[in-house]
Amino acid sequence: MDDLLLGIDLGTTRLKVSAFAFDGTLHHQSAKRHTEHRDTTGAWQDPDAWWRDVVDLVRAVRAAAGARRIAGIGLSGRGGAGIFLDAAGQVLVPPWSDTRHAAWQKRLREHPAGQALAPYATALAAKYLWLREHRPQTAARIRRACHAKDFLLYRLAGEHLTDWSSGPDGAHWPTALLEAFAVEPDLLPTPALPWQLAGTLTPAAAEALGLPIATPVAVGAHDGICANVGAGATRPGDCAITLGTHAVVRAVASEPIADANRFYGLPPDRHVYGGNGLMGGRAADWFLDLIGSPEEERTAAFARMDALAAEVPAGAEGIRFLPFLDGQIAPRHRPRARAVFAGLGIGHGAAHAYRAVLEGTAFAVREIFDQVVGWTGEPHRLRLTGSGARSPLWRGILAGALERPLDYSDAAVEGRGAAIFLAVALGIHPDFDRAADAMVPVVGTAEPVVSDRAAYRLAFADWQRLNRTVET
């Protein structure tokens, strides 16, 4: 069949719009990096700019599709972004990335009815409560609270919905919690399954995108769920590692695990455990920013730095890098931790430092991975996702640091997860397990280099000593 499935992935750093054949083959992908704003209130992004970029990229992908029909749209989006809309659907408050709402989040978690909420749901409600306390006039105008993906869904289909794992981790928000904090039920998005159809494009969205009004839109899921599904790591015993903006480890289990960090549920009955290396994947981008590489030349710059760093031996000739550009939350919670270079000498250059950035992120992932394996056991299947997975050098470094082979596919994993849910919604496949089996290509496997094993073990031990030395 010549029809295409459109996956829109609204990540923390970039927007990606991808078109897939029904067998999962990536037909075309367009991407754009977000502009991040900073002022006295902190860092934030503009949701209206997201929407303008969606329009531009969908039109670009549609043009690349030629005569092929877009059968539907699936969504993936960053977790933790709270957008607040007025009665007309206009943005009142853009998403912020600081912790000003932390006290409210703590109070929600301490409430008996709030303990079962997914973390993203707690954050969304806490941000609204913070606004109600500190900006009451603005809060009085809020009619809809959305995650990033839900905001796009509302713009596309006019429906105020979220997936279970971004919402209450189930089919309903707990009434006792809403009543305890005086939150109107209609303020929060209605939970739905990722493979449910939310509806079709509104007339305004159809005109903007250049697509028929009858184009169906699926609910989709946040990007963590979509990364696992898009990598084919859906069954208990599967594990996915993402090198995106963050470096994240997510393992699937069939039963709850006591004293483990449960990220969220994979509906209807599975559990995802893991840890997040904040800004770990962004570290390579940050390094190129640091040395003055223009964003529009970023793809070529990554390839150039990879080639240079590949000439540096494993262990980066003694340079170590702690990738805590925005603190650490796993396997230990150290919000004030910061990035560190150590071991720099007169003989080192940019290639050594860049390799140290890739290795330092890989070692941070290794610490998180070891903790997750302690909870869920050795994975049956280990898949690598995210923009960092496109780098042969970084893939090899991570495989060496983990001392395990890593299967990887292409650069559209989260978008493919959204397309897989869409395929189920359209009846192309009966469930997401079988859809993933049919639609996820394994392009290759990164194998640890045996001759580098000793160097990585030595460097990892050295990295851990440095991390203990600067611990805050």
Residue, then its C-alpha position, 0 to 999 in steps of 0.5 A: m500500500d502506498d499510503l503513509l503514516l505521519g509521526i510528529d515528535l515534539g522533543t525537548t530540543r527538536l521537532k521532527v516530522s516523519a512519514f512511514a510506510f505501513d511496513g515501518t520504512l522511513h520515507h522522509q523526515s524533516a526536523k527543526r531545533h527549538t528556540e529556547h528563551r531565557d528571562t528573569t523567570g527561567a527558561w521556556q519555549d513558545p508553543d505557538a512557535w512549535w505549531r508554526d514549525v509543525v505546519d512548515l515541516v508537515r508541508a515539507v514532508r507532504a511535498a516529499a510524499g508526492a502523490r502518496r496519501i497521508a493515512g493519519i497522524g500520530l503524536s509523540g511529545r516531551g514529558g514534563a512540559g505544562i502549557f496552559l490555555d484560555a477558553a479560546g485555546q490561546v496560550l496563557v502560560p508557556p512551558w517552563s523548565d525550572t523547579r518553582h512548582a516543586a513544593w506543590q509537587k511534593r504536596l501532591r505526592e504526599h497525598p494518598a490519592g496522588q501517590a499513584l499518579a505518573p510523574y508527568a501528571t504530578a508536574l502538570a497539576a503542580k504547575y497549575l497550583w503554583l500559578r493559582e498561588h502566585r499568578p491568580q489573575t492568570a490562573a483564573r483564565i486557564r481552562r485547559a492544562c496540556h502537555a506538549k503533545d496534548f497541546l498539538l493534539y488540541r491544535l490538530a483535532g480540537e480535543h483535550l486528551t492525554d495518554w494514560s502515562s502522561g496523565p493519571d497512569g490509568a483511565h481516570w484522574p483521582t476524584a479525591l485528589l482533585e477535590a482535595f486541591a480544588v482542581e476542576p476536573d475539566l481543567l486536566p486532559t481526559p485520559a485515553l489510550p495511545w492507540q485511540l483515535a482522538g478525531t480528525l483534523t479541524p478545518a483550521a488545522a487541515e487548511a494550515l497543513g494542506l491535508p484533508i479534514a478527514t485525516p484521522v489523528a491518534v492520541g499518541a504518547h509521551d516520547g519515553i513510551c514512544a521511544n520504547v515502542g518505536a525501538g521494539a522494546t515493548r515486552p517484559g525483559d526489554c530495555a531501551i536506552t535513549l541518547g536524545t536531549h537526555a540520556v534515559v534508560r527504560a526497562v519493561a516489567s510485567e509486575p510492580i517492583a518494590d523500591a524501584n523507580r517506576f517511570y510510568g505504566l505501559p498500558p494496559d498492564r506493564h510497568v516501565y522502570g528507569g533513570n534519567g541522565l539529565m541533559g546527557g544526550r544534549a552534552a554533545d550539542w552543548f560542546l559544539d555550541l561551546i566551540g562555536s559550531p553554527e546550528e545550520e551546519r550541525t550535522a556536518a559538524f557532528a560528522r567532522m568531530d566524530a571523525l576526529a574523536a575516532e582517532v583518539p584512543a578509548g579513554a580519551e587519553g586521560i580526560r574525564f567529563l562529568p555530563f551534569l549540565d543541569g544536575q543529576i537525578a539518577p542513580r542519585h539525586r544531586p540537583r546542584a551537581r554540575a559538569v566538569f572536565a578533568g585531566l586536561g593537558i597541553g597536548h589535548g585538543a578539541a577531539h580529545a575533549y569531544r571524545a571525553v564528552l561522549e565517554g562521560t555520557a556513556f559512563a553516566v548511562r552505565e551507572i543508571f543502567d546498572q541500577v535498573v538491571g538491579w531492579t529488573g534483571e538482565p535485559h533480553r533485548l537492548r535497543l538504542t534510540g535517539s539522535g545520538a544513536r546516529s553516531p557510529l562512534w557514540r554507539g561504539i563507546l556506549a556499547g564498550a562502556l556497557e560491555r553489551p551489544l546494542d541494537y539500533s535502527d534509524a533516526a526516527v524512533e520516537g516518531r515511529g512509536a507514534a506511527i505504530f500507535l496510529a497503525v493500531a488505531l487505524g486497524i492495520h495491526p491488532d496491537f502495538d506488540r505485533a505492530a512493532d514486530a512488523m514496523v521496527p527495522v534493526v539496522g545494525t548492532a554496535e558491538p563492544v570492541v574487545s581490545d578496548r575493554a580494559a581501557y573503558r574499565l579503567a576510565f569508568a573507575d577513574w570517572q567514578r572516583l572523580n564523581r565522588t570527589v566533586e559530589t555535592 
